[in-house]
Amino acid sequence: MKSVALKLPKPLTFYPTKITNEKRLRQLIQDLRPRRLEADLIRLGPATDGGYMVPNDLNGITACFSPGVDVNSKFEKACAELGMNVFMADASVSGPAESHDLFHFDKKFIGSFSSDEFIAINEWLEEKAKQVVGGDWLLQMDIEGFEYETIYSMSEEFQKRFRIMVIEFHRLESLFSELGFGFIERVFRKILSTHQCVHIHPNNIADSTKCYGFEIPWFAEFTFLRKDFVTENGWVSDLPHRLDCPCDPSRADLALDSVWFKNE
């Protein structure tokens, strides 16, 4: 068989890859369809970027882990005011924007392995677990693309300690690429082995990509609740939630395609 050389434009700003199988992609999106909860969601933090939707089921959560420190720390402060120890980590800032006696900060990035600037997620959690007695944990993660390797490398033991996980996923349009889908799906499947998705909100600082007749936002905030706290109560049938707010208030919010919350 004769090989064919692919001639690409220069300078190269993209690289073509094989598109993801539509059936597999739609199945993953259906499996991420948010569950409706008996207790409604509440918003912790500001009505802009840095505020997140969580289940109103926080009793017994003793610690919040927040890799990636925002320009405001109002979400973390709200958790501290509920009595949670709040552990933050980010090498790009000198500390959180606000202060509280229950704040703990490490000037490190969180990832899958340790280096000069990074600390491995399991190493970080093991170290901080010594400062927390009992209870469940809450994870709020916004680490600019490192969430995939970090979640994938997290031990099952630590993953199960998190009753609630709020994660901003980046470059989700890569789901349309077979190569990107292969890894991103594995990360979501790992989360779905212990948790259910209960909310999705696109970040309007970025756009969305359309293929197969539906759109995938480039960035989106996902809220997951551990399965033992999820009761059979059907699925969310409409989004956005009444408490959702645009991450960038100067721009219109980005609508989430109904493929993410309709039974198709």
C-alpha positions as CSV (number, residue, x, y, z in Angstrom):
1,M,0.0,0.0,0.0
2,K,1.4,3.4,-1.0
3,S,1.7,5.9,1.8
4,V,0.4,9.4,1.2
5,A,2.1,12.5,2.7
6,L,-0.3,15.0,4.2
7,K,0.7,18.6,3.3
8,L,-0.3,21.1,5.9
9,P,-0.3,24.9,5.8
10,K,2.6,26.8,7.4
11,P,2.8,28.1,10.0
12,L,0.7,25.3,11.5
13,T,-1.9,26.6,14.0
14,F,-3.9,23.3,14.2
15,Y,-3.5,19.6,13.5
16,P,-6.3,17.5,12.0
17,T,-7.3,14.4,13.9
18,K,-9.9,11.7,13.4
19,I,-13.3,12.8,14.6
20,T,-14.9,11.0,17.5
21,N,-17.6,8.4,16.8
22,E,-20.9,10.2,17.3
23,K,-22.6,7.3,19.1
24,R,-19.8,7.1,21.7
25,L,-19.8,10.8,22.2
26,R,-23.5,11.1,22.7
27,Q,-23.4,8.2,25.1
28,L,-20.9,10.0,27.3
29,I,-22.9,13.2,27.3
30,Q,-26.1,11.2,28.2
31,D,-24.2,9.6,31.1
32,L,-23.2,13.1,32.3
33,R,-26.8,14.3,32.3
34,P,-27.4,16.1,35.6
35,R,-29.6,14.3,38.2
36,R,-32.4,16.2,39.9
37,L,-31.9,16.4,43.7
38,E,-34.5,16.4,46.5
39,A,-32.6,19.2,48.1
40,D,-32.0,22.0,45.6
41,L,-28.7,23.5,44.7
42,I,-27.3,26.6,46.4
43,R,-24.7,29.0,45.3
44,L,-21.5,29.6,47.3
45,G,-19.4,32.6,46.5
46,P,-20.0,35.6,44.3
47,A,-22.6,35.9,41.5
48,T,-19.7,35.8,38.9
49,D,-16.6,33.8,38.3
50,G,-15.5,32.1,41.5
51,G,-19.0,31.3,42.7
52,Y,-20.2,27.7,42.3
53,M,-23.4,25.7,42.5
54,V,-23.3,22.9,45.1
55,P,-26.0,20.6,46.6
56,N,-27.6,21.9,49.8
57,D,-26.2,18.9,51.6
58,L,-23.1,20.2,53.4
59,N,-23.6,18.9,57.0
60,G,-20.7,16.7,57.9
61,I,-18.3,18.1,55.4
62,T,-15.2,19.0,57.4
63,A,-12.8,20.1,54.7
64,C,-12.7,22.0,51.4
65,F,-9.8,21.4,49.0
66,S,-9.4,24.2,46.4
67,P,-6.6,23.8,43.9
68,G,-6.3,26.9,41.8
69,V,-6.7,30.2,43.7
70,D,-9.0,32.8,42.0
71,V,-8.7,36.6,42.2
72,N,-11.4,36.3,44.8
73,S,-11.7,33.7,47.6
74,K,-15.4,34.2,48.4
75,F,-16.3,30.5,47.7
76,E,-13.5,29.4,50.0
77,K,-14.5,31.9,52.7
78,A,-18.1,30.7,52.5
79,C,-16.9,27.2,53.2
80,A,-14.7,28.3,56.1
81,E,-17.7,30.2,57.6
82,L,-19.5,26.8,57.5
83,G,-16.7,25.4,59.7
84,M,-14.7,23.7,57.0
85,N,-10.9,23.7,57.0
86,V,-10.0,25.1,53.6
87,F,-6.9,23.9,51.9
88,M,-5.7,25.9,48.8
89,A,-2.8,25.5,46.5
90,D,-1.5,27.6,43.6
91,A,2.1,28.6,42.6
92,S,1.0,31.6,40.6
93,V,-0.2,33.7,43.5
94,S,1.2,34.6,46.9
95,G,-1.9,33.6,48.8
96,P,-5.7,33.8,48.8
97,A,-7.5,37.1,48.2
98,E,-9.2,37.0,51.6
99,S,-8.2,35.7,55.0
100,H,-9.7,33.3,57.5
101,D,-8.4,31.3,60.5
102,L,-9.4,28.1,58.7
103,F,-7.5,28.9,55.5
104,H,-4.4,26.9,54.7
105,F,-2.3,27.8,51.6
106,D,0.5,26.1,49.7
107,K,2.4,27.9,47.0
108,K,2.3,24.9,44.7
109,F,0.5,23.8,41.6
110,I,-1.5,20.5,41.9
111,G,-0.9,17.8,39.3
112,S,-0.3,14.1,38.9
113,F,3.3,14.1,40.1
114,S,5.6,16.2,42.2
115,S,8.3,18.5,40.9
116,D,9.8,21.9,41.9
117,E,6.5,23.8,41.3
118,F,4.0,20.9,41.5
119,I,2.8,18.6,44.2
120,A,1.0,15.4,43.3
121,I,-2.6,15.4,44.3
122,N,-2.4,12.2,46.4
123,E,0.7,13.5,48.2
124,W,-1.1,16.8,49.0
125,L,-4.3,15.1,50.2
126,E,-2.4,12.6,52.3
127,E,-0.5,15.5,54.0
128,K,-3.7,17.6,54.7
129,A,-5.8,14.6,55.8
130,K,-3.7,14.5,59.0
131,Q,-5.2,17.9,59.9
132,V,-8.8,16.8,59.4
133,V,-10.7,14.5,61.8
134,G,-13.4,12.5,60.2
135,G,-16.2,13.8,57.9
136,D,-16.5,14.1,54.2
137,W,-14.6,16.5,51.9
138,L,-15.5,19.0,49.2
139,L,-13.4,19.6,46.1
140,Q,-13.4,22.8,44.1
141,M,-10.9,22.6,41.3
142,D,-10.0,25.1,38.6
143,I,-6.5,24.4,37.4
144,E,-6.5,25.4,33.8
145,G,-6.4,22.0,32.1
146,F,-4.4,20.1,34.7
147,E,-7.7,18.8,36.1
148,Y,-7.6,15.8,33.7
149,E,-4.3,14.3,34.8
150,T,-5.0,15.3,38.4
151,I,-8.4,13.5,38.6
152,Y,-7.1,10.5,36.7
153,S,-4.2,10.0,39.1
154,M,-6.2,10.6,42.3
155,S,-6.6,7.4,44.3
156,E,-10.0,5.8,44.7
157,E,-9.7,6.2,48.4
158,F,-9.4,9.9,48.2
159,Q,-12.0,10.3,45.4
160,K,-14.5,8.6,47.7
161,R,-13.7,11.0,50.5
162,F,-15.2,13.8,48.4
163,R,-18.9,14.1,48.9
164,I,-19.1,16.9,46.4
165,M,-16.7,17.7,43.6
166,V,-16.9,21.0,41.6
167,I,-14.5,21.0,38.7
168,E,-14.0,23.4,35.8
169,F,-13.1,21.4,32.7
170,H,-11.1,23.1,30.0
171,R,-10.8,22.5,26.2
172,L,-13.9,20.3,26.2
173,E,-14.2,20.8,22.4
174,S,-11.4,18.2,22.3
175,L,-14.2,15.6,22.8
176,F,-14.9,15.9,19.1
177,S,-11.3,14.6,18.4
178,E,-10.9,10.9,18.8
179,L,-7.6,11.4,20.6
180,G,-9.0,14.0,23.0
181,F,-12.1,11.9,23.6
182,G,-10.1,8.9,24.5
183,F,-8.5,10.5,27.5
184,I,-11.3,12.9,28.6
185,E,-13.8,10.1,28.6
186,R,-11.6,8.0,30.9
187,V,-11.5,10.9,33.3
188,F,-15.2,11.3,33.3
189,R,-15.8,7.6,33.6
190,K,-13.5,7.5,36.7
191,I,-15.6,10.2,38.3
192,L,-18.9,8.6,37.3
193,S,-17.7,5.3,39.0
194,T,-18.3,7.0,42.4
195,H,-20.3,10.2,41.7
196,Q,-23.3,11.5,39.7
197,C,-23.3,14.8,37.8
198,V,-25.9,17.2,39.3
199,H,-25.1,20.4,37.5
200,I,-23.3,21.9,34.4
201,H,-22.7,25.5,33.7
202,P,-20.7,26.7,30.7
203,N,-18.1,29.4,31.2
204,N,-18.9,32.4,29.0
205,I,-15.3,33.6,28.8
206,A,-14.9,31.1,26.0
207,D,-17.0,29.9,23.1
208,S,-18.4,26.5,22.0
209,T,-17.9,24.2,19.0
210,K,-20.6,22.6,17.0
211,C,-20.5,19.2,15.3
212,Y,-23.1,16.4,14.8
213,G,-25.8,19.0,15.2
214,F,-24.9,20.0,18.8
215,E,-22.5,22.2,20.7
216,I,-19.8,21.5,23.3
217,P,-18.7,24.5,25.4
218,W,-14.9,25.0,25.5
219,F,-15.0,25.5,29.3
220,A,-17.7,24.3,31.7
221,E,-18.2,23.9,35.5
222,F,-19.4,20.5,36.5
223,T,-20.8,19.6,40.0
224,F,-20.7,16.0,41.1
225,L,-22.3,14.4,44.2
226,R,-21.2,11.1,45.6
227,K,-23.7,8.3,44.7
228,D,-24.6,7.4,48.2
229,F,-26.1,10.9,48.6
230,V,-28.1,10.7,45.3
231,T,-31.7,9.5,45.5
232,E,-33.7,8.4,42.5
233,N,-35.4,11.6,41.6
234,G,-35.2,11.8,37.8
235,W,-33.0,14.2,35.8
236,V,-32.7,17.9,35.4
237,S,-34.9,18.9,32.5
238,D,-34.0,22.6,32.1
239,L,-30.8,24.7,32.4
240,P,-29.6,27.2,33.4
241,H,-30.5,27.0,37.0
242,R,-32.1,30.2,38.5
243,L,-28.9,30.8,40.5
244,D,-26.5,30.4,37.6
245,C,-24.6,33.6,36.8
246,P,-22.3,34.4,33.9
247,C,-18.6,34.0,34.8
248,D,-17.9,37.3,32.9
249,P,-20.8,39.6,33.7
250,S,-19.9,41.9,30.8
251,R,-20.8,39.2,28.3
252,A,-24.1,37.3,27.7
253,D,-24.1,33.9,29.4
254,L,-23.3,31.0,27.2
255,A,-26.4,28.7,26.7
256,L,-25.8,25.0,27.3
257,D,-27.0,22.9,24.4
258,S,-30.0,20.8,25.3
259,V,-28.2,17.6,24.3
260,W,-26.5,17.8,27.8
261,F,-29.8,17.7,29.8
262,K,-32.5,16.3,27.5
263,N,-33.2,12.6,27.0
264,E,-32.4,12.2,23.3
